[in-house]
Amino acid sequence: MQTDVDPRNLIGRKAFDRNGTKIGTIDEVYLDDATGVPEWAAIRTGLFSRDAFVPLEPSELVDGILHVPFERSLIKDAPDFGVGRHLSPEQELQLYHHYGLDITAPQSPDVTFGHIAGTEDDPT
């Protein structure tokens, strides 16, 4: 995804799956603590009013709409960690594995991930 997009501008945008089926609306954007790069979007699916985490890479923002390259059913079945707090490295790994994305665990126990953009935890 474009790294020059202000993550706060993603809030409220619509998200669609790989087949063009509407997933929902972006509620929150989570940034990588080490780089400040937007990493995850929490999308309000409307399915039992839950948010589903989707990776922003390899998703694409086209004409103000987030296109997620996964099927809605896979997104719907993503692990539910709730929103409004940090994602732990273990939770992120679970999400990466759920989506079949190859990622290695952080080498340092001091590294934290997944803070919410625009909060006091936001280092930008």
DAPEMO-V476988 format. One record per residue. PHI is phi in whole degrees, 0 to 359 (none if undefined). OMEGA is omega in whole degrees, -180 to 180 (none if undefined). Layout:
phi=PHI omega=OMEGA
phi=PHI omega=OMEGA
This chain:
phi=none omega=178
phi=302 omega=180
phi=271 omega=-180
phi=269 omega=179
phi=280 omega=176
phi=290 omega=-176
phi=301 omega=179
phi=294 omega=178
phi=284 omega=177
phi=277 omega=-178
phi=300 omega=179
phi=89 omega=179
phi=284 omega=177
phi=280 omega=178
phi=230 omega=-179
phi=233 omega=180
phi=277 omega=-176
phi=296 omega=-180
phi=264 omega=-179
phi=86 omega=178
phi=274 omega=-179
phi=294 omega=176
phi=269 omega=-177
phi=160 omega=-176
phi=239 omega=-179
phi=290 omega=179
phi=266 omega=-176
phi=215 omega=176
phi=236 omega=-180
phi=252 omega=-178
phi=255 omega=172
phi=289 omega=-178
phi=297 omega=-176
phi=285 omega=-174
phi=250 omega=-176
phi=77 omega=-178
phi=279 omega=176
phi=303 omega=-174
phi=240 omega=-177
phi=225 omega=171
phi=240 omega=172
phi=264 omega=-175
phi=250 omega=176
phi=289 omega=-173
phi=276 omega=-175
phi=83 omega=177
phi=275 omega=-178
phi=59 omega=177
phi=52 omega=178
phi=249 omega=174
phi=261 omega=176
phi=246 omega=178
phi=277 omega=175
phi=230 omega=179
phi=286 omega=178
phi=281 omega=172
phi=248 omega=27
phi=254 omega=178
phi=292 omega=-180
phi=230 omega=173
phi=261 omega=-178
phi=233 omega=-180
phi=51 omega=176
phi=79 omega=180
phi=241 omega=178
phi=274 omega=178
phi=255 omega=-177
phi=260 omega=-173
phi=279 omega=178
phi=227 omega=179
phi=283 omega=-179
phi=305 omega=-179
phi=296 omega=177
phi=293 omega=179
phi=297 omega=180
phi=300 omega=-178
phi=269 omega=179
phi=297 omega=177
phi=306 omega=-178
phi=257 omega=-180
phi=253 omega=-175
phi=74 omega=-180
phi=235 omega=176
phi=94 omega=177
phi=213 omega=180
phi=302 omega=166
phi=269 omega=177
phi=285 omega=176
phi=304 omega=179
phi=294 omega=178
phi=295 omega=178
phi=298 omega=178
phi=298 omega=177
phi=300 omega=179
phi=293 omega=179
phi=301 omega=179
phi=294 omega=179
phi=303 omega=-179
phi=272 omega=178
phi=71 omega=180
phi=265 omega=-178
phi=274 omega=178
phi=212 omega=178
phi=257 omega=180
phi=291 omega=176
phi=297 omega=-178
phi=277 omega=-177
phi=254 omega=177
phi=292 omega=-180
phi=276 omega=-178
phi=281 omega=177
phi=241 omega=-174
phi=228 omega=163
phi=68 omega=174
phi=281 omega=-175
phi=273 omega=179
phi=296 omega=176
phi=82 omega=178
phi=257 omega=180
phi=295 omega=176
phi=282 omega=-175
phi=289 omega=-178
phi=284 omega=-178
phi=273 omega=none
